[in-house]
Amino acid sequence: MLSEDELFLNFVETIGKKLSISAEDVDGVFRYIGGVNGVVSERLFISAYESLGWFIAEKLNMEQLKDFIKKNRRMLGQHSDARYFFVQALMDKSGVQGEDLTEILNDVPPEYKIYLIKRFLN
């Protein structure tokens, strides 16, 4: 079984590859805590997942965001304790509303759906 450090590093690497984000850009997302190495050494995984979600939400338009969530649903649902904050940040920063919100909520990992519905529809 992978450690929390390894899970995070694998996730960051995978996201970088899927979205063509350079390692330098990813490291810049976490510069306020010493980059990727700072995240791992300080064990600030929740903050890092959230920051990465905000960064990615700024890079993707609504259609790309919906497509990303749909295609990566399984990966986003794994190790859900911290990855929930990544998905929530994607939705927070993108300003998802109305029909787009309903579409995205249909595609989020089922582990998060009830919490995201409470957050965005209540």
Secondary structure, 3 states (H helix, E strand, C coil): CCCHHHHHHHHHHHHHHHHCCCHHHHHHHCHHHCHHHHHHHHCCHHHHHHHHHHHHHHHCCHHHHHHHHHHCHHHHHCCHHHHHHHHHHHHHHHCCCHHHHHHHHHHCCHHHHHHHHHHHHC
